[in-house]
Amino acid sequence: MSLNYKRIFQIGILLILSISVALSSWTSPAVALTKEQKLVSEAWRIVNRTYLDDTFNHQNWASVRQKVLKQPLNDQQSAFDAVQKMIATLDDPFTRFLRPEQYRSLQVNTSGELTGVGLQIALDVKTGVLEVVAPIAGSPADKAGIRPRDRITQINSTPTSQITLDEAAARMRGLIGTHVYLTIERSGEASKEIDLVRDRIALNPVVTQLRTSAQNVPIGYIRLTQFNANATSELAHAINSMEKQGAEAYILDLRNNPGGLLQSGIEIARLWLDKGTVVYTVNRQGIQGSFEAYGSPLTRDPLVVLVNQGSASASEILAGALQDNGRATLVGETTFGKGLIQSLFDLSDGAGIAVTVAKYETPNHRDINKLGIAPDRLVKSEPISREQIATEADVQYTAAVEVLTNTLEVAKAA
């Protein structure tokens, strides 16, 4: 290369470097985010890092964030609205933004006492209709005859299609003695308005009684209504008590139990199992976690589990674990089919966000979500009063007694 060409080449390099330096000096400094924009970014990052569906409902999740941040966010309310709209694009009723009062309410739902009508509710993913998962035993809704799968179309004349799941729950809570009017639709029946008087909802999760069958078999009947913080200890106490009373078999009634704490469901499964997987969890990377049973069960006596359409979430985990491990016979109807795991995350200003982070699979790797758990013996329910539960008028209960009686007879003959 000649000297002149070298000089031209060197000058060209210097010009490129000069232009690069000049361009870098023209770049505007990063603009600090406002308090409201930080809240949006905080919620976006949590979903981006943990949400089960890595397609984010088949959309560019980064683009969603940019669109939201371009909107005027002048105060806390506008930031809350923006986060709520951003989360809504996921089209997942279980992943939702929780304003401070909603977040506080959700945190106390698994312990203590509530005041309201006593309904566990969910949104039908396909139709977006608000429906009943199960009424809480002894609550105003239970006494009024509201059933699992009933559709709630209006609350105090407000269409439920216009409000969120959490807003619907908030509208049904309130002071003891006040009224709330629900418009209910049920398959094959005309819609009707039900006047409910709010009351204190006791969350005592375990009801027990030692029964004697027609063949003089002592059967321990246990009804578990919710998987709250003290459900495991209460159930363990019930089993130990009935073992001392001479129970030879058990019926665990999970009908209309909408679930609750995942850990409670796992620990209760361990009360009945000596080994085996209780449940698998699968995140968006397909990575499986598992929870195992270990140690000695409280009893090895024959067990029947009663389930129906109102048995959901932790109820399905427990039922699936006992069924797949051959520990229990399931009697009743196919369960609700809620097999997704949500985690709660704190946000700024006292708000929170519930995010679907994984799904459940039974020990035999059956997917619960939208499918439910099918019973070993299908027995259709018939309308009965609360007082008739676990009596001769209860066809599912009598079928459970029959299964246990036959099981014990076979065992004695062997």
Salt bridges, closest charged atoms under 4 A:
ASP81 OD1 - ARG99 NH2 2.77
GLU113 OE1 - ARG200 NH1 3.40
GLU131 OE2 - ARG149 NH1 3.07
ASP142 OD2 - ARG386 NE 3.60
ASP150 OD2 - ARG186 NH2 2.80
ASP166 OD2 - ARG96 NE 2.83
GLU185 OE1 - ARG151 NE 3.69
GLU189 OE1 - ARG186 NH1 3.70
ASP195 OD1 - HIS179 ND1 2.81
ASP253 OD2 - ARG255 NH2 2.81
ASP274 OD2 - ARG300 NH2 3.57
ASP324 OD1 - ARG366 NH2 2.59
ASP349 OD1 - LYS35 NZ 3.48
GLU361 OE1 - HIS365 ND1 2.90
ASP367 OD2 - LYS359 NZ 3.57
ASP394 OD2 - ARG255 NH2 2.74
GLU402 OE1 - ARG377 NH2 3.47
